[in-house]
Amino acid sequence: MPERLTKCPLCKSGHFLNHIEITDYAVSKSSFVLCRCSECQLVFTNPRPTSEEIGPYYDFPEYYSHQDQSKNLTQWIYQRVRNYSISKKVELIEQFVEEGKLLDYGCGTGEFLYEASINLWKVVGIEPNEKARIQANKKLGGKVIASIDDLKKDSLFDVITLFHVLEHIHDLRKTVKKILTHLKSGGYLIIAIPNHESWDGKHYGKFWAGWDVPRHLYHFNSKTMDRFKDEFDLNLTEIKPMVFDSFYVSLLSEKYKNPNSSIFSNYVQAVKNGLKSNQEANSPGNYSSNIYIFQKK
């Protein structure tokens, strides 16, 4: 039975209206209503599958973050870009902390944590998906757990990362508060999220792959992330763009919008629109996906 929310999952306001209806093109082909909070502008699926019901919506070949092997060209490209991005993620965290303890929430199959461990970081991962967690633990020797509740209460980290994970978390406020109890004072919380107000988000509209309902429960803009900072008493240190995401999201969006088009045509259009989206962004925060770096006070 789907759960219906009566308050905004971020700011707890009861003032929200229906915003848009989106189809799950990847799995169920069902439609989901997204509401928009009048206070913080968070867009959220309502009603939505419960945490117990949502598992089957992740069970499809193109959910690449839970897989290591390439089965088609798109997945091969995704994994090449992911491998490049992994080294950039390590460089990113080392801009703020040279070496220390790292927690990656929603670590998938563990490539980022493995790369960080090579760079002498002490790493722990959290991954609810059992299949991905097993693959990650083969690389990391059992350092990946299923839930934040499995962490020792006194475990503290210099950096905690959530790369395209925040939008998936059912108990948003409760989970973020738990995460912050494990972040050292002065430590960094690094969050990567898609941006529905990017050029590609507006261009593709209802076909934009970044909606990814019902797996993406929430959609954030710059005002929402400013409210996030205030809700959890954080300092916003910096915002960085994820320039590759516009191409990948545009490719999936082309497939959803033009299912009968050739693969070649979709790739050409995705490259054009990915470039266009990055050009129109102008500044961090406006890209297809953005990284927000917060510091705990």
Buried (B, 14 or more C-beta within 10 A) or exposed (E): EEEEBEEBBBBEEEEBEEBBEBBBBBBBEEEBBBBBBEBBBBBBBBBBBEEEEBEEBBEEEBBBBBBBEBEEEBBEBBBEBBEEBBEEBBEBBBEBBEEBBBBBBBBBBBBBBBBBBEBEBBBBBBBBBEEBBEBBBBBBEEBBBEEBEEBEEEEBBBBBBBBBBBBBBBEBBEBBEBBBEBBBEEBBBBBBBBBBBBBBBEBBEBBBBBBBBBBBBBBBBBEBBBBBBEBBEBEBBBBBBBBBBBBBBBBBBBBBBEEEBEEEEBBEBBBEBBBBBBEBBEEBBBBBBBBBBBBBE
